[in-house]
Structure formats: C-alpha cells, structure tokens
C-alpha cells in the first residue's frame, strides 16, 4: 500500500491551501531584515522539500535553488515540476541529518513542520549542525514548525480537516484522528491521514496513511540549539507575518537562525 508521501501530486494538492508566493515574499523580507549588509539572497536550499514548492518559487524569483528530500518519488516529482514550470532547480536525494553538499547557501529553509520527522533530540541536533554547516557568511536558516498550542493548549488540535479545489479536482483531507494519541514518553503520535480525491467528477480515490509525528516544544527546540551550538536565533514569528509566538492569532512557530 502506498501512502501520502508516495504520491507527490496528491501531497502537493493537499498543501495547496498554502500561499507559497506570499510566504516566499515574507521569507525574503526577513532575510533583508536579518542579514542586512550581505546583499540579496542569491542561493537557497530547501530541506525536506517534498514537491519543492518553496524552492521552485525561489527559483522563479532569480536565486539559484536546491531542493533536498529523502523520498525518491518526491525528488523525481520536484524535478519534473520545475522543468514543466521552466525554472532551474537542483534536486538532491539525501537525509536532512547527514547531508553534505560541499557548498554554502545564503538561505536554508525547512517548511511545513518537516522537523516533525526528526524523532530524537540527537537527530534534531544533527540536523541543526548540518544546516549551520551549509550557511554562507551572513546566511540564515529559517525553520517553520507547528505551534506548541496544537498539542499543549486548552483545546489541543489532534486532527485537522480541510478541502481544496484545483481546476476540476476536489479533495478533502483529514490529517489526524481524535483517537490518535501522543505518547507522553516519546512525544510521538501516529497520525492517521485520509485524503479523498475526485477528478473531473470521476470516481473518488482514497489515500490512507499513518504518519509518525514527533511533537517538539519551544523549550526542546531551544535545548537542541544549545546542544548543537552552531546557530543562534535572531527572530521568532507566530505566522508569516510580524506577530509574536505568544500572540493569540499565532498558528506556527517560525524561527530565524544565523550561524554563531
């Protein structure tokens, strides 16, 4: 049985509620703010990139973009999508905890809470080490994570439903079930995913998967940063806007790092 990460087209469709061009604009704005004096961003690396939507958008705007992902299907899809869009994109199949590309970048990003695939503190620390090792002088690492309120708030969000429309395609997505439980020791939950896709009024296609999800708190992120010692935070945001992490409207935990 194949899962959601084995079907990059469906995964990209599921995430199409995101406004990627607007998000990339914000990311570049944060770069202008936090790397003043180093000039515009010329090189970008997206880690755990999946379909590499953000990397492709960076490439459309001029920077040389590289997308790295562990899944062969995602890498192949990202390369095809970039070619179809007429943009230059280097695609690398590698692990976000061990990659060594032999060059440095003005900007490294990890989007869509992909750090939830790092299951241990050692893995997270290794990932931070690798990201820092690939930063050029003045370079930034920006990581987008889920907001801790999702799991620790008064009304934890253990499941999310949404609907997307694209062309003649309709899809409903349910990521997580109320019965999914976060293990209090490992802080890992097996999130049940169900996606139903209907194309041009045809028969529905259902994709089911179980995705291990590692929940990271803000203090654990700080601990991983201290253990690594290679990065320091220079900005924290609760959305792709200038709102604080503790703002009631905050729905993401986004941190901007630079190399120490």
Rosetta blueprint (number, residue, H / E / L):
1 X L
2 X L
3 X L
4 X H
5 X H
6 X H
7 X L
8 X H
9 X H
10 X H
11 X H
12 X H
13 X H
14 X H
15 X L
16 X L
17 X L
18 X L
19 X L
20 X H
21 X H
22 X H
23 X H
24 X H
25 X H
26 X H
27 X H
28 X H
29 X H
30 X H
31 X H
32 X H
33 X H
34 X H
35 X L
36 X L
37 X L
38 X L
39 X L
40 X L
41 X L
42 X L
43 X E
44 X E
45 X E
46 X E
47 X E
48 X L
49 X L
50 X L
51 X L
52 X L
53 X H
54 X H
55 X H
56 X H
57 X H
58 X H
59 X H
60 X H
61 X L
62 X L
63 X L
64 X E
65 X E
66 X E
67 X E
68 X E
69 X E
70 X L
71 X L
72 X H
73 X H
74 X H
75 X H
76 X H
77 X H
78 X H
79 X H
80 X H
81 X H
82 X H
83 X H
84 X H
85 X H
86 X L
87 X L
88 X L
89 X E
90 X E
91 X E
92 X E
93 X E
94 X L
95 X L
96 X L
97 X L
98 X L
99 X L
100 X L
101 X L
102 X L
103 X L
104 X L
105 X E
106 X E
107 X E
108 X E
109 X E
110 X E
111 X L
112 X L
113 X L
114 X H
115 X H
116 X H
117 X H
118 X L
119 X L
120 X L
121 X H
122 X H
123 X H
124 X H
125 X H
126 X H
127 X H
128 X H
129 X H
130 X H
131 X H
132 X H
133 X H
134 X L
135 X E
136 X E
137 X E
138 X E
139 X E
140 X E
141 X E
142 X E
143 X E
144 X E
145 X E
146 X E
147 X L
148 X L
149 X H
150 X H
151 X H
152 X H
153 X L
154 X L
155 X L
156 X L
157 X L
158 X L
159 X L
160 X E
161 X E
162 X E
163 X E
164 X E
165 X E
166 X E
167 X L
168 X L
169 X E
170 X E
171 X E
172 X E
173 X E
174 X E
175 X E
176 X L
177 X L
178 X L
179 X L
180 X L
181 X L
182 X L
183 X L
184 X L
185 X L
186 X L
187 X L
188 X E
189 X E
190 X E
191 X E
192 X E
193 X E
194 X E
195 X E
196 X E
197 X E
198 X E
199 X E
200 X L
201 X L
202 X L
203 X L
204 X L
205 X E
206 X E
207 X E
208 X E
209 X E
210 X E
211 X E
212 X E
213 X E
214 X E
215 X L
216 X L
217 X L
218 X H
219 X H
220 X H
221 X H
222 X H
223 X H
224 X H
225 X H
226 X H
227 X H
228 X H
229 X L
230 X L
231 X E
232 X E
233 X E
234 X E
235 X E
236 X E
237 X E
238 X L
239 X L
240 X L
241 X L
242 X L
243 X L
244 X L
245 X L
246 X L
247 X L
248 X L
249 X L
250 X L
251 X L
252 X E
253 X E
254 X E
255 X E
256 X E
257 X E
258 X E
259 X E
260 X L
